[in-house]
Amino acid sequence: MAEMYLTEKLFAYAADQTSSIEEVYDGEQEVDDASVDDSKSRDDSDIYTSSKPNIEELEMLLEAYFAQIDGTLQKLSHMRDYVDDTEDFINIMLDDKQNQLLQMGVMLGASNMIINAGIVVVGLFGMNIHTAIFDGKPIQFLETVIGACGGCVALFLVVLGWGKKKNILAI
């Protein structure tokens, strides 16, 4: 912990450098490696003992930073959960819309089939073939058209009922 006080280490290093530069320029004494190591260990121990209260301050500062980082991590974790929940909700909504589109496709396909059945009836009557219906009164033609349309609607309702019974359509 004491080594984390970089400013005090810088001051100690600068003081050590200044004293060694003065010694070199003064030329009063020569320094050997053993005495340099000795002075460094004494200086380091002086720094560590003199900065004991500062270590407690550093610990409190680091504790505050760790608490702040932990709070930020918690916020990010909650945000990630919120994003995941939102993504799941959007996927559910998209699935619901896709199901609605599929049901609409089934209904349109069924109605297309029913309309085609009506077109077949109209096609049969549109041929240039002589039938007994054309020899009668005009009401017979109207009865045939209404019967064909009614049959198409009834067939469409039967198809919708069958789709609902088989759980193909959720009407």
C-alpha positions in Angstrom: 0.0 0.0 0.0 2.8 2.4 0.9 4.3 1.9 -2.5 1.1 3.3 -4.1 2.0 6.8 -2.9 3.9 7.7 -6.0 4.3 11.4 -5.1 6.2 10.5 -1.9 8.3 8.0 -3.8 9.0 10.7 -6.4 10.0 13.2 -3.7 12.2 10.6 -2.1 13.8 9.6 -5.4 14.3 13.3 -6.3 15.9 14.0 -2.9 18.1 10.9 -3.3 19.1 12.0 -6.8 19.9 15.6 -5.6 22.0 14.4 -2.8 23.9 12.0 -5.0 24.4 14.7 -7.6 25.7 17.1 -5.0 28.1 14.4 -3.8 29.4 13.8 -7.3 29.9 17.5 -8.0 31.4 18.2 -4.6 33.7 15.3 -4.9 33.9 15.0 -1.2 33.3 11.3 -0.9 32.9 8.4 -3.2 29.9 6.2 -2.8 30.2 2.4 -3.2 27.2 0.1 -3.9 26.9 -1.2 -0.4 26.4 2.3 1.1 23.8 3.2 -1.7 21.8 0.1 -0.9 22.0 0.9 2.8 20.8 4.5 2.3 18.0 3.4 0.0 16.7 0.8 2.5 16.8 3.4 5.3 15.1 6.0 3.1 12.4 3.5 2.1 11.8 2.5 5.7 11.6 6.2 6.7 9.0 6.8 3.9 7.0 3.7 5.0 6.9 4.6 8.7 6.2 8.3 8.1 3.3 7.5 5.7 1.4 5.2 8.0 -1.6 7.6 8.4 -1.5 8.2 4.7 -1.9 4.4 4.1 -5.2 4.5 6.0 -6.3 7.4 3.8 -5.3 5.5 0.7 -7.2 2.4 1.9 -10.3 4.6 2.5 -9.9 6.1 -0.9 -9.5 2.7 -2.6 -12.5 1.4 -0.7 -14.5 4.3 -2.0 -13.4 3.6 -5.5 -14.2 0.0 -5.2 -17.6 0.8 -3.9 -18.2 3.2 -6.8 -17.0 0.6 -9.3 -19.2 -2.1 -7.7 -22.2 0.3 -7.9 -21.4 0.9 -11.6 -21.1 -2.8 -12.2 -24.5 -3.4 -10.5 -26.1 -0.7 -12.7 -24.6 -2.3 -15.8 -25.8 -5.7 -14.7 -29.4 -4.3 -14.2 -29.2 -2.5 -17.6 -28.2 -5.8 -19.3 -31.1 -7.6 -17.6 -33.4 -4.8 -18.7 -32.1 -5.0 -22.3 -32.5 -8.8 -22.3 -36.1 -8.5 -21.0 -36.9 -5.9 -23.6 -35.4 -8.1 -26.3 -37.6 -11.1 -25.1 -40.7 -8.9 -25.1 -40.0 -7.6 -28.6 -39.5 -11.2 -29.8 -42.8 -12.2 -28.2 -44.5 -9.3 -30.0 -42.9 -10.3 -33.3 -44.0 -13.9 -32.9 -47.6 -12.8 -32.2 -47.6 -10.7 -35.4 -46.1 -13.5 -37.4 -48.9 -15.8 -36.1 -51.5 -13.3 -37.0 -50.0 -13.0 -40.5 -50.0 -16.8 -40.9 -53.7 -17.0 -39.8 -54.5 -14.2 -42.3 -52.7 -16.3 -45.0 -54.8 -19.3 -44.1 -58.0 -17.3 -44.2 -57.1 -15.7 -47.6 -56.2 -19.1 -49.0 -59.5 -20.5 -47.8 -61.5 -17.6 -49.2 -59.5 -17.9 -52.5 -60.5 -21.6 -52.8 -64.2 -20.7 -52.1 -64.2 -17.9 -54.7 -62.6 -20.3 -57.2 -65.5 -22.6 -56.6 -67.9 -19.8 -57.4 -65.9 -19.0 -60.5 -66.3 -22.6 -61.6 -70.1 -22.3 -61.3 -70.1 -19.0 -63.3 -67.8 -20.7 -65.9 -70.2 -23.6 -66.3 -73.1 -21.2 -67.0 -71.0 -19.0 -69.3 -70.4 -21.8 -71.8 -72.3 -21.9 -75.0 -74.1 -25.1 -74.1 -77.8 -25.2 -74.2 -79.3 -26.1 -70.7 -82.8 -26.3 -69.4 -82.1 -23.4 -66.9 -81.9 -20.9 -69.8 -85.3 -22.1 -71.2 -87.2 -21.2 -68.0 -88.1 -18.0 -66.3 -85.3 -15.4 -65.3 -86.0 -16.2 -61.7 -84.3 -19.6 -62.2 -81.0 -17.9 -63.1 -81.3 -15.6 -60.0 -82.0 -18.7 -57.8 -78.9 -20.4 -59.2 -76.7 -17.4 -58.6 -77.9 -17.0 -55.0 -77.6 -20.7 -54.4 -74.0 -20.7 -55.7 -73.1 -17.6 -53.5 -74.8 -19.2 -50.5 -73.0 -22.4 -51.0 -69.6 -20.6 -51.2 -70.3 -18.7 -48.0 -71.4 -22.0 -46.3 -68.3 -23.7 -47.5 -66.2 -20.8 -46.2 -67.8 -21.1 -42.8 -67.2 -24.9 -42.7 -63.5 -24.3 -43.5 -63.2 -21.7 -40.8 -65.0 -24.0 -38.3 -62.6 -26.9 -39.2 -59.6 -24.6 -38.8 -60.8 -23.5 -35.4 -61.4 -27.1 -34.3 -57.9 -28.2 -35.4 -56.4 -25.1 -33.7 -55.1 -23.7 -37.0 -57.0 -20.5 -36.5 -57.5 -18.6 -33.2 -60.6 -16.6 -34.0 
